[in-house]
Amino acid sequence: MKICMITTFFGPHSFGGDAAYVDRLCQALCRRGHEVHVFYCVDAFNAVRGDHPLRSYTPTPGLHLHPLESGYGTLSPLATQATGRPFFKAKALREVLDSDDLDVVHFHNISLVGGPGVLGLGANTRAVRIMTAHEHWLICPMHLLWKYDRKPCDAASCVRCTIAGGRPPQAWRYTRAIPKALRNLDALLFPSAHALGEHRRRGVDQWARLVHLPYFLPDDWSQGVEDEEPEPRERPYLAAAGRMVAMKGFQRLIPLMRNLPEADLRIAGTGPYEPELRRLAEGLPNVHFEGLLGGDGLGRLFRGARAVVVPSLFPETFGYVVLEAFATGTPVIVHEGGGAIQETGVESGGGLGYRTDSELLTAMRRMVHDEELRSELASRGFAQRIGPWSETEHVHRYMDLLGELRARREAGGRIRRDDPEAGAV
């Protein structure tokens, strides 16, 4: 099949997160003989990257990259943000979406590459059209259900929150732009039941078929690391990783290390909040910053850890770091207010949850000192990685879904909203 992926960030011009899933899915499909084309926005990455470095990236055979870069620079994503349309990218995107040899169009993070307007773009009516909601962008102009940059969203105050967040106005959100756009899709996919539920609660299932399809890791991810013995260390350590922004919650974790002097904390990642986190760590010799690590480096860090701590304060839609920890045979400690990480980290059986700082400190102590508990949780987590969150299982479900959607198209169009099976793969 010939598959087109459309997303804002990808490959060298990305921050991880949703781009990591798109990359892994593309590679998995290419390994199975499919032809995959990815269109993404260089202008958007340059507009928000700050000091974030370009990633080293080499496409796998069969994967074709199409970086979109206009002569208007930052004005291009700003225009999309304000209008909800592809604007300066419309011509390039329309050309590919007009092509009659596409079998599948899979939209991902489209916030700055085309907005809702891109979902109905193009003359090809034969291709199956799906979208994965990696964030809460469809129901939140700030993408994250994180209000005023300090707390989870408890009630809609979108205009004030957008102004406080310094985002350009989005008048199109108060029109029928999103419902109209979603009706062009055959299915809207979510990596967690929690994220799907948040969208259903806000009525999105009126306009699209909602499907739960969890993330995965490639079959060979961390394979070499799994075969290695962890690097011997005199002191046990806990690990954490992610983009260094306030909503990730590292500022709640670091000060607690004063009360755990017998162990270290090693944090991987970079981001705009890093200077503040380093300030918090002053005088704490057991807190170490590892910088931005690639897959192997992250795997080795997690492999040797007593646990991986995921202190996210906002409602995550999945939490890839949980799955990456499980893949190395390491349990997790997750904040139960972090949305889907409660689902992936605790309900999966592979970790401990907490709500207060004292509960977090207790969980860390247990992971450091209770080997029996740690081993039991690690075993349960690894079972998820080689089962429902494996590459083989994911691609199987993905291809089954595409086959079903294609058959329904050929039988008479897109999914009816009153379909009794509209919630399952």
Salt bridges, closest charged atoms under 4 A:
GLU35 OE2 - HIS37 NE2 2.63
ASP43 OD2 - LYS89 NZ 2.81
ASP101 OD2 - LYS2 NZ 2.87
ASP103 OD1 - ARG126 NH2 3.18
ASP103 OD1 - ARG406 NH2 3.85
GLU135 OE1 - HIS143 ND1 2.74
ASP154 OD1 - LYS147 NZ 3.09
ASP154 OD2 - LYS151 NZ 3.54
ASP186 OD2 - ARG409 NE 2.93
GLU198 OE2 - HIS194 NE2 3.77
GLU198 OE1 - ARG201 NH2 2.95
GLU198 OE1 - ARG202 NH1 2.56
ASP205 OD2 - ARG200 NE 3.67
GLU228 OE2 - ARG300 NH2 3.15
GLU262 OE2 - HIS369 NE2 2.96
ASP264 OD1 - ARG235 NH2 2.81
ASP264 OD2 - HIS288 NE2 3.71
GLU274 OE2 - ARG278 NE 2.97
GLU276 OE2 - ARG279 NH2 2.67
GLU290 OE2 - ARG266 NE 2.97
GLU316 OE2 - LYS248 NZ 3.01
GLU324 OE2 - ARG24 NH2 3.18
GLU336 OE1 - ARG355 NE 3.50
ASP357 OD1 - ARG252 NH2 2.96
GLU371 OE1 - ARG306 NH1 2.80
GLU376 OE2 - ARG380 NH2 2.36
GLU391 OE1 - ARG31 NH2 2.77
GLU391 OE2 - ARG32 NH1 2.68
ASP400 OD2 - HIS396 NE2 3.23
GLU404 OE2 - ARG209 NH1 2.96
GLU404 OE2 - ARG408 NH2 3.21
ASP418 OD1 - ARG416 NE 2.88
ASP419 OD2 - ARG408 NH1 2.10
GLU421 OE1 - ARG408 NH2 3.41
